[in-house]
Amino acid sequence: MATTSRNIKVFYKQKKNTTTSTEKKSTKNPSHKDAAATFGSDVTQATALASHGGSLDLKDDFDEEEKVLAQFDMNMAYGPCLGISRLARWERAQRMGLNPPEEIESLLKGGKVRLECLFEGRV
Amino acid sequence: MEVDSPEQLQRKQSTYLSFDENFEIQKEVYRGQQYSQIYFARLHCMRALLYSLVPNWKSHLPVCTVLGLEEGKECIIVGTLYKHMKLKPCILDEYSKERSVAPLVKPHNFIHQDDYLVLEDESGRVKLGGTVLSPSVYVTGVVIALHGKETSAGAFFVEDVLEAGLPPQIERQLKSREDKYVVFVSGLSIGSSSSNPLLFQLLVDHITGHLGDEEEQGLAAEIVHLVIAGNSVEISRGLLNGQNLASKDQSRLSEPFKELDIQLTQIAASLPLDIMPGSSDPANFSLPQQPLNRCLFPGSATYNTFRSCTNPHCFELDNIRFLGTSGQNIDDLTKYSEAKDKLDFLESTLRWRHLAPTTPNTLGCYPFTDRDPFLIDSCPDVYFVGNQEKYETRLVKGSEGQSVRLICIPRFCETGVAVVVNMRNLECHALTFGMQFSS
């Protein structure tokens, strides 16, 4: 009983954390992956990163680069992100005159990041 | 016996430029994408265009997105139209529990008085109300600007509509030209039971100058180009039911092509010709249809005057721009909207600056990711559609001095009518072939 109530406290603690800081939640994620899937409906785009819905991403690399790219994925001004690689989407935005940030292009060409959008393979 | 006169009639010539690269899909890579990308590309290009036109229309009103609508505030919104149609066939109807609603006979037109329009952009969608916008005129996929305000019920009450209008047209020097003619024909349907080979042979003979006296041959010498706008062959349905064909049936399958090739060889030996695929031709189903394979035309493809083209097809002859399709876009508009005649549909597609606004909703289309190839950037001088019921034509004038000749090309197998356009003044007349046996 005591353990479950402590689990519940940790559960709620995580929920509050998502609105203020995005770093903390990722460390507590692995054991509560199913619970994590239920919240993520906040407007802050990066919370969607937490809800894998099952598969345990052991690398869990929500490092700065991936977060910046996830923000780029979620930005509606550049169109939908599914079905197009991140670089192709950046180049399309460039051609359309939407002025996407240069750093995204250098990150993508740098090579250590995912070339596909956030939801690729998961939806 | 008369000796042939030493003067030989020379056929006139014109310079040809093709603009079909936009419609080719060889470079496209299919990575499992769906149609959200093409809708985004369409909305982005058209919205940028409409934003530039709004200041000339109503400069005093603010422009906002659908999510930025406030109740009672008059503003302008730009988005893609979606028409909710009660009678539109839906795959889910097959799975619904109550089956009584499904009509036994499918109507050719799915309009219902309860259809309503919704405007959508990437931030949200809003139902459109008011009487200015008639749902029967519009189809899903058109991008327009609307002036109105949000009602308390959450709908958008439309007070005025702005369509993109005719695209800008490059001015042509038409006055100092000589008579040169372009012939359009569609719906030859070789291989069908209703096609009469004599009629097509008469057409070929007339164009190549094998008919008539010197005066008529002189007229034929002024024909510089032939465009075949789709549905050149028709394979009988019995051969396409999915079963393995016996060898005698296999030869029946290729009979129409052999016949077509013989005729096209006669034409190609004489003048340049463009052949476009149509809905009954062996090309891909979704637009833009790719050119028919040259191996189907072993005889005629050896001529450099033979060109296999995409559908839609865009080309220039002597700097006059021609644009047209084999009919699928207009036929789809006929199913999902209403107009007085086919020319009205044709004019609407020009005013909406989109060849086939119902793609990819109800008309098959390739899922492009970075562009929408059906957007019309430059106004053509001649805009044609093939495989229609009858020959119709109209000259449309735009607000900035554009002038377009709209042509509906009838099905040749049913009517025996081909269309001839004079490049000097864009006048157009019908060329009818018929057979009458006196009883």
Chai-1 contact restraints between the chains, C-beta under 6 A:
chainA,res_idxA,chainB,res_idxB,connection_type,confidence,min_distance_angstrom,max_distance_angstrom,comment,restraint_id
A,M76,B,E122,contact,1.0,0.0,6.0,A-B,restraint_1
A,G79,B,F40,contact,1.0,0.0,6.0,A-B,restraint_2
A,P80,B,S36,contact,1.0,0.0,6.0,A-B,restraint_3
A,P80,B,F40,contact,1.0,0.0,6.0,A-B,restraint_4
A,G83,B,Q33,contact,1.0,0.0,6.0,A-B,restraint_5
A,G83,B,Q34,contact,1.0,0.0,6.0,A-B,restraint_6
A,I84,B,T369,contact,1.0,0.0,6.0,A-B,restraint_7
A,R92,B,D370,contact,1.0,0.0,6.0,A-B,restraint_8
A,M96,B,H44,contact,1.0,0.0,6.0,A-B,restraint_9
